[in-house]
Amino acid sequence: MSIRSSSGFSNAQTSLGVDFGHESTKVLALNKVGERIDISLAGAVDNNGSTLRAGVVTNPKEVGKRLKSFVTEHQVHANQPVFDVPSNLAVLRWITLPKMKAEERVTAAKFRVRKHLPFPVESAYIECWDPGDTVTDEVSTLVVAVPKDIVNSRAETLLYAGMEPKRAELEAQAILRVVERRLNRRSALWRDASLTIIDFGYSTTHMYVIQNQQLQFIRGVKFGANMFHQAVISGLDCTPDEAAQILHDQYTKINIDGILTGDIGDRACIVNLSMELEKLRKEIMRLMRYFRSLHPERSYSGILDQALLVGGLVGLNGLSDYLTYHLGLKIEFARPIAGMMTRFSKETFSAVSKRQEAFTIAMGLALAGLEEEQNAGGLSDGGTEYSWTRAA
């Protein structure tokens, strides 16, 4: 599936976001002319079977060639993409350090976090968030550690695609960038809004809580869209491709009792997903209870009353209604492509708009590329970077 704008962008900044997934690699290209941002490409490159193992691209040459063919076919010229780092495979930890230079801070951080990592520190990329100007002699800084194999394999894939990777970014940060843009479009008052984000991934579901432009909470559970895929395969005795086709079909729906109805060709099908949906509900409630246990009631009042959904399957008809009813939350969608100029056919726009939450991470990565180009050119960012607080 792909969508492409037919308009030309002779003097535009171009940025490409690449989100490596289990089923497909999602690609989204943005062009910026003045203050206007247009989508020049959004699509998914089929992985032809799982190419990820513990976040590592196992066949970078093959994936890179398919990615190159896809981008070339759609005549997108963005040779410095921003790519994703899975939040669930990174280790985030707050530490307190004396004031020091950036290089010294990283060295000290490696020593301090060594015993907290599930992998050797020598095999990881370590990054420290810059605490900025402080008046105290000691500062708190967030340390992020990611296994090198994850980052290197993704960068290698992009090199095989004929591109030079610009940067890697945590999926959480990409999502927050899209959320910030969405809130800013409402009004300036929404910039400090507090909300919960539920990221329904393929194998992991994450919950993020934002307060005053700060990520206060991030936790994940080993439950995702793959459970739905397996249930459909088992319930209908169909192939994985047929299961994916059913779950992504715009006419497939789930009712309030967790019963999925759809079609395979000319055959109507019914699958009971109540067990899987109940497990998802329980896992989300468990995360909410855990967040409440970390904070006094006054600090989260109202935050857990509504949630923003992102992820590949959240556009499934009826899923938001099911979660609204069974969680007692007001559910909204991230709508990452809303407010951007596109020139698609009616059929293509309809198909993509129903699945646009699947492109949330790719959109956030592409926006990061535009921001970096702006800053490199001496221009004001014009946006607010989310910061990471100790509770993360």
C-alpha positions in Angstrom: 0.0 0.0 0.0 1.3 3.5 -0.8 0.1 7.0 -1.2 1.9 9.8 -3.0 1.3 13.4 -3.6 1.4 14.4 -7.2 2.5 18.0 -6.6 6.1 19.1 -7.2 8.4 20.5 -4.6 11.3 22.3 -6.3 12.4 24.4 -3.3 11.2 22.2 -0.4 12.9 20.7 2.5 12.4 16.9 2.3 12.6 14.5 5.2 12.0 10.7 5.3 11.0 8.7 8.4 11.5 4.9 8.4 9.8 2.7 10.9 11.0 -0.9 10.9 8.2 -3.2 11.8 7.6 -7.0 11.9 5.2 -7.2 9.0 6.3 -4.2 7.0 8.7 -1.2 7.0 6.6 2.0 7.0 8.0 5.0 5.1 6.7 8.5 5.2 8.2 11.5 3.4 7.5 15.1 4.2 8.2 18.3 2.2 8.2 21.7 3.8 7.7 24.9 1.8 7.6 27.9 4.1 5.2 27.0 6.9 3.3 24.4 4.9 4.1 20.7 5.4 3.0 18.3 2.7 3.1 14.5 2.5 4.9 13.4 -0.6 4.9 9.7 0.2 3.4 7.3 2.8 3.5 3.6 2.4 4.5 0.2 3.7 7.1 -2.1 2.2 6.2 -5.7 2.8 8.9 -7.6 4.8 7.9 -10.9 3.2 8.0 -12.6 6.6 9.6 -11.4 9.8 12.9 -9.7 9.3 13.3 -8.6 12.9 14.8 -10.6 15.7 15.1 -8.8 19.1 14.9 -5.6 17.1 17.8 -6.5 14.8 17.2 -6.6 11.0 18.4 -10.0 10.1 18.6 -9.5 6.3 19.5 -5.8 5.8 20.6 -6.2 2.2 17.3 -7.7 1.1 15.2 -5.2 3.1 17.4 -2.4 1.8 16.9 -3.4 -1.8 13.1 -3.5 -1.4 13.1 -0.1 0.4 15.3 1.4 -2.4 13.0 0.1 -5.1 9.9 1.5 -3.3 11.3 4.9 -2.7 12.8 5.1 -6.3 9.5 4.0 -7.8 7.7 6.9 -6.1 10.5 9.4 -7.0 11.2 10.6 -3.5 14.5 12.2 -3.0 15.3 12.0 0.7 18.8 10.6 1.2 19.2 11.2 4.9 16.3 9.4 6.7 15.6 9.3 10.4 14.9 5.8 11.7 13.3 4.3 14.8 14.7 2.6 17.9 12.1 0.4 19.7 11.3 1.9 23.1 10.9 -1.6 24.6 14.4 -2.5 23.7 16.1 0.6 25.1 17.0 1.0 28.8 16.1 4.4 30.3 17.5 5.4 33.7 17.9 8.6 35.6 21.2 9.3 37.4 22.7 12.2 39.3 26.1 13.5 38.2 28.3 16.5 38.9 28.4 19.2 36.3 30.8 18.2 33.5 31.4 18.3 29.8 29.2 16.2 27.5 32.0 13.7 26.7 32.8 13.3 30.4 29.1 12.9 31.2 28.8 9.9 28.8 31.9 8.2 30.3 30.5 8.7 33.8 27.1 7.5 32.8 28.5 4.3 31.3 30.1 3.4 34.6 27.0 4.2 36.6 24.5 2.3 34.5 26.7 -0.7 33.8 25.1 -2.9 36.5 21.6 -2.0 35.5 21.8 -3.1 31.9 20.7 -6.5 30.6 23.5 -6.4 28.1 27.2 -5.6 28.3 27.8 -1.8 28.3 30.5 -2.3 25.7 27.8 -3.6 23.2 25.5 -0.6 23.7 25.2 3.0 22.5 24.9 5.3 25.5 23.3 8.7 25.2 22.8 11.3 28.0 20.2 13.9 27.8 21.7 17.4 28.1 20.4 18.8 31.4 20.9 22.4 30.2 22.0 25.2 32.4 21.6 24.5 36.1 22.5 26.4 39.3 23.3 23.3 41.3 26.6 21.4 41.4 24.9 18.1 40.7 22.4 17.5 37.9 19.9 14.7 37.0 20.3 13.4 33.5 18.5 10.7 31.6 20.7 7.9 30.3 19.5 5.9 27.3 21.2 2.6 26.4 20.5 0.7 23.2 22.2 -2.5 21.9 24.5 -1.5 19.1 23.2 -4.4 16.9 19.8 -2.9 16.8 21.0 0.5 15.6 23.7 -0.8 13.3 21.5 -3.3 11.5 18.9 -0.6 10.7 21.6 1.9 9.6 23.1 -0.8 7.4 19.7 -1.5 5.8 19.4 2.2 4.9 22.9 2.1 3.4 21.9 -0.8 1.2 18.9 1.4 0.2 21.3 4.0 -1.1 20.7 6.4 1.8 22.8 7.9 4.5 21.1 7.7 7.9 20.7 11.0 9.6 19.8 9.9 13.1 18.1 7.3 15.2 15.3 8.2 17.5 13.3 6.4 20.2 9.8 5.5 19.0 8.4 7.2 22.1 10.0 10.5 21.1 8.6 10.2 17.6 5.1 9.6 19.0 5.3 12.5 21.4 6.4 14.8 18.5 3.2 13.9 16.6 1.1 14.4 19.8 2.7 17.8 20.4 1.8 19.0 16.8 -1.7 17.7 17.3 -2.2 19.6 20.6 -0.6 22.8 19.2 -3.1 22.8 16.3 -6.0 23.0 18.9 -4.7 26.1 20.7 -1.8 27.3 22.7 -3.6 26.3 25.9 -3.3 22.7 24.9 0.5 22.7 24.8 0.5 21.9 28.5 -2.2 19.4 28.3 -2.0 16.1 30.3 -3.0 12.9 28.6 -2.4 9.1 28.3 -1.1 7.5 25.1 -1.6 3.8 24.3 0.7 2.5 21.6 -0.7 -0.8 20.4 2.3 -2.4 18.7 2.8 -5.7 17.0 4.2 -7.6 20.0 4.3 -4.9 22.8 1.8 -2.4 24.0 3.2 0.8 25.6 1.5 3.3 27.8 2.9 6.8 28.1 1.6 9.6 30.4 2.4 13.2 29.6 2.1 16.1 32.0 3.2 19.7 31.2 5.1 18.6 28.0 7.0 16.0 30.1 6.8 12.2 29.7 6.1 11.2 33.3 5.6 7.5 32.7 6.5 4.8 30.2 5.8 1.1 30.6 5.2 -1.7 28.2 3.6 -5.1 28.3 4.2 -8.2 26.1 0.9 -8.1 24.3 0.1 -6.7 20.9 -1.5 -7.1 17.5 0.2 -10.4 16.9 -2.3 -12.0 19.4 -5.2 -10.8 17.2 -3.5 -12.2 14.1 -2.9 -15.6 15.7 -6.5 -15.7 17.0 -7.9 -15.0 13.4 -5.5 -17.6 11.9 -6.6 -20.2 14.5 -10.3 -19.3 14.4 -10.7 -19.3 10.6 -7.9 -21.8 9.7 -6.5 -19.3 7.3 -3.1 -18.1 6.2 -1.2 -15.2 7.9 -1.7 -13.1 4.8 -5.5 -13.8 4.9 -5.6 -12.9 8.5 -3.7 -9.6 7.9 -6.1 -8.8 5.0 -9.1 -9.3 7.3 -7.8 -7.3 10.1 -6.8 -4.4 7.9 -9.9 -4.4 5.8 -11.8 -1.1 6.2 -15.1 -3.1 6.5 -14.0 -5.5 9.2 -15.4 -4.6 12.6 -15.5 -5.6 16.3 -18.6 -5.3 18.3 -18.9 -4.4 22.0 -18.7 -8.1 23.0 -15.4 -8.6 21.2 -16.8 -10.5 18.1 -15.0 -9.7 14.9 -16.9 -9.9 11.6 -15.4 -9.6 8.1 -14.9 -11.3 4.8 -12.3 -13.5 3.1 -13.1 -13.1 -0.6 -16.8 -14.0 -1.0 -16.9 -15.8 2.4 -18.2 -14.0 5.5 -16.3 -14.8 8.7 -16.8 -14.4 12.4 -14.1 -14.7 15.0 -14.5 -14.4 18.8 -11.7 -12.1 20.0 -13.2 -11.5 23.5 -10.4 -13.4 25.3 -7.6 -11.4 23.5 -9.5 -8.1 24.1 -10.1 -8.9 27.7 -6.4 -9.6 28.2 -5.6 -6.2 26.5 -8.1 -4.5 28.8 -6.5 -6.1 31.9 -3.0 -5.2 30.8 -3.9 -1.5 30.3 -5.7 -1.4 33.6 -2.7 -3.0 35.3 -0.5 -0.2 33.9 -2.9 2.4 35.0 -3.0 1.0 38.6 0.8 0.9 38.6 1.0 4.6 37.5 -1.5 5.5 40.2 0.7 3.8 42.8 3.7 5.9 41.9 1.9 9.3 42.1 -0.4 10.9 44.7 -4.0 11.2 43.4 -3.8 15.0 42.9 -0.9 14.6 40.5 -2.8 12.4 38.0 -6.4 13.6 38.5 -8.2 13.6 35.2 -5.2 12.2 33.2 -6.4 8.6 33.1 -9.9 9.6 32.0 -9.0 9.8 28.3 -6.4 8.1 26.1 -4.9 8.7 22.7 -4.5 5.6 20.5 -1.6 4.9 18.1 -0.5 1.7 16.4 -1.2 -0.4 13.3 -4.5 -1.9 14.4 -6.2 0.9 16.4 -8.1 2.0 13.3 -10.0 -1.3 13.3 -13.7 -0.5 13.3 -15.2 -0.8 16.8 -11.9 -1.2 18.7 -12.1 2.3 20.1 -15.8 1.8 21.1 -14.9 -1.5 22.8 -12.0 0.1 24.8 -14.2 3.2 25.7 -16.9 0.9 27.0 -14.8 -1.6 28.9 -12.1 0.8 30.2 -14.4 3.7 31.0 -12.1 6.1 29.1 -12.7 8.7 26.4 -10.7 7.3 23.4 -9.3 9.5 20.7 -7.0 8.8 17.8 -3.6 10.4 17.0 -4.6 11.3 13.4 -0.9 11.9 12.3 -1.8 13.0 8.7 -4.6 15.4 9.7 -4.0 19.0 8.6 -1.5 18.2 5.9 -1.8 18.7 2.2 -2.2 15.6 0.1 -3.4 14.8 -3.4 -4.7 11.3 -3.4 -7.6 9.6 -5.1 -10.8 9.3 -3.1 -10.2 5.5 -2.7 -6.6 5.8 -1.6 -7.3 8.6 0.8 -10.1 6.6 2.4 -7.9 3.5 2.8 -5.0 5.4 4.3 -7.0 7.7 6.6 -8.5 4.6 8.2 -5.0 3.3 8.9 -3.1 6.5 9.5 -2.3 5.7 13.2 0.0 3.0 11.8 2.1 5.8 10.4 2.4 7.7 13.7 6.0 6.8 14.4 7.1 7.3 10.7 5.5 10.7 10.8 7.3 11.7 14.0 10.6 10.6 12.6 10.0 12.6 9.4 9.1 15.7 11.5 12.3 15.2 13.4 14.2 15.4 10.1 12.5 18.6 9.2 13.3 20.1 12.6 16.9 19.2 12.3 17.2 20.8 8.9 15.5 24.0 10.3 17.9 24.2 13.1 20.9 23.5 10.9 19.9 26.5 8.8 19.8 28.8 11.7 16.0 29.0 11.9 13.9 28.8 15.0 12.5 25.4 15.8 9.1 26.9 16.5 8.1 23.8 18.5 8.6 22.5 22.0 10.7 19.4 22.7 9.2 17.0 25.3 11.5 16.4 28.2 11.9 13.2 30.1 11.2 13.2 33.8 12.5 11.0 36.6 9.4 8.9 36.7 10.1 7.6 33.2 
